[in-house]
Amino acid sequence: MNKIIGATMATVIVAGALILTYLDYTGTEYVCDKCGQQYKPQPVQWTTGMHLPTRRHMKCPHCGNWGWHKRVRVPDERDFI
């Protein structure tokens, strides 16, 4: 019985982490500190980039600058309900 409870809790924790990661990726974009362009990084670039709570170290697709690009929240249609 304890194994079933443990497996269920692990599944819920992993599923919750995946949902939060998806919501974080879809709800944010980044602004290049050099050219000022706002962009959405590729999932692989977003996943592997070093990050802080408000910045992520990535390459800008517009100017090619590698730097700590600022994270900005993207308005969602749910924000207007």
C-alpha positions in Angstrom: 0.0 0.0 0.0 2.8 2.4 0.8 4.4 1.8 -2.6 1.2 2.8 -4.3 0.9 6.0 -2.3 4.6 6.9 -3.0 4.2 6.2 -6.7 1.0 8.3 -6.8 2.7 11.2 -5.0 5.7 11.1 -7.3 3.5 11.1 -10.3 1.6 14.1 -9.0 4.8 16.0 -8.2 6.3 15.3 -11.7 3.1 16.2 -13.5 2.9 19.5 -11.5 6.5 20.4 -12.3 5.8 19.7 -16.0 2.7 21.9 -16.0 4.5 24.8 -14.2 7.4 24.5 -16.7 5.0 24.7 -19.7 3.2 27.7 -18.2 6.5 29.4 -17.5 7.7 28.9 -21.1 4.4 29.9 -22.8 3.9 33.0 -20.7 7.3 34.7 -21.1 9.5 36.2 -23.7 12.9 37.9 -23.4 14.3 41.3 -24.4 17.8 41.5 -25.7 20.0 43.9 -23.7 21.9 45.1 -26.8 19.2 45.6 -29.6 16.1 45.7 -27.4 14.1 43.2 -29.5 11.6 41.0 -27.7 11.7 37.4 -28.7 10.6 33.9 -27.8 13.5 31.5 -27.7 13.4 28.0 -29.0 12.5 25.3 -26.4 16.0 23.8 -26.5 17.7 27.1 -26.0 15.3 28.0 -23.2 15.8 24.7 -21.4 19.6 24.6 -21.6 20.3 28.3 -20.9 21.7 29.4 -17.6 19.1 31.4 -15.7 18.3 33.6 -12.8 14.8 34.4 -11.7 14.5 37.4 -14.0 17.1 36.8 -16.7 18.4 34.0 -18.9 21.7 33.7 -20.7 20.9 33.1 -24.4 21.8 34.3 -27.9 19.5 36.9 -29.5 18.0 35.7 -32.8 18.0 39.2 -34.1 21.5 40.6 -33.5 23.4 37.4 -32.3 24.3 38.9 -28.9 25.1 36.4 -26.2 24.0 37.9 -22.9 21.7 37.9 -19.9 18.4 38.8 -21.5 15.6 40.2 -19.4 12.4 38.1 -18.9 9.1 39.8 -19.7 5.6 38.4 -19.1 3.4 38.0 -22.2 -0.2 39.0 -21.8 -2.5 36.1 -22.2 -6.2 36.1 -23.3 -7.0 34.7 -19.8 -5.7 38.1 -18.3 -8.7 39.9 -19.9 -11.5 37.6 -18.7 
